[in-house]
């Protein structure tokens, strides 16, 4: 009976994915210099197979072959001091790419011609990790002046943080350039809020050229990190405007969260997005959603939103961590190639916080 159930889930997922823009083939390759290491319990070598115009995994093979080694060296120290930093750096890449593409605009401070995205509602007092990016940039500037873009640093840091936390490695196309402007309005508009419905999430991701598989895969990054009380308080006390909690919350988990997040005050108190293994990249996030223990509305609606594709993916990823790892890696590459700035466009900043 168990084997039949597994076969059914696998068949259903294959049917689902065959109707999307996704491909289940993950050819291996020789990664060469500067690889990010192995994912503990995951894929033993980088996942590859995708190509994007203007980018190449070997973009810095001649100009700065030690680039990824420098990134990993800084990350190891930063994450050992603060295990939350891995999640923060993955999130920083996400918040960058969803606003005018993966161009490091999220790193820019205020300028006379624009307001920093750091001041947007989704980012203010929330995104972090800028000092780590600054340190990586400083070391790269010393080794290879004005060569490695801040946008590529964000992509490398997100991959490195995943690998160092036990997650998958992947072949990462490089060669992005940095923008010369930021978009506060775009940041407020395009980053999906934590109380999003499933329809809101699907629409937000489609706007970026990403599908439901990408949505569920990338949501799996919440296997790492913490969230502030203000992002899930509504679920505890007034989910539908009737002063009642979210009925999809598992009862004991609901009572535990009330202890962390009181009805009044405590907005900056934090709770793990994955209460079982918050500093290990695994598929526990999906298992928790299956038991009603997704922290954010945007987590739980992947199952409770009653959208067939996302429901099936949550169940499949909960059953098979390797399947999740493969699709997470694939979706990170797809996300990392939103509205590319390459070639002679943009610039390579000397300081990630300001334009040259």
Buried (B, 14 or more C-beta within 10 A) or exposed (E): EEEEEEEEBBEBBEEBBEEEEBEEEBEEEEBEEBBBEBBBBBBEBBBBBBEBEBBEBBBBBEEBBBBBBBBBBBBEEBBEEEBBBBBBBBBBBBBBBBBBBBBBBBBBBBBEEBBBBBBBEBBEEBBBBBEBBBBBBBBBBEBBEEBBBBBBBBBBBBBBBBBBBBBBBBBBBBBBBBBBEBBBEBBBBBBBBBBBBBEBBBEBBEEBEBBBBBBBBBBBBBBBBBBBBBBBBBBBBBBEEEEEBBEBBBEEBBEBBBEBBBEEEBEEBBBBBBBEBBBBBBBBBBBBBBEBBBBBBBBBBBBBBEBEBBBBBBBBBBBBBBBBBBBBBBBBBBBBBBEBBBEEEBBBBBBBBEBE
